[in-house]
């Protein structure tokens, strides 16, 4: 049996740095870097939502237009 994947939790040092361990890699982030990463992820999520809604509205318009 395979072991369940553990959620990746960052550890915070006394100096305020965040340490992220992935497999054999260790990444260290400052609070500002983490904030930039979160903002980028939120922007990407917003873009996906906008394109999805736009696609749904276009499909809805085509369906309504075809039924007339």
ABEGO torsion letter per residue (X at the ends): XBBBBBBBBBBBBAAGBBBBBBEABBBBBBAAAAAAAAAAAAAAAAAAAAAAAAAAAAAAAAAAAAAX
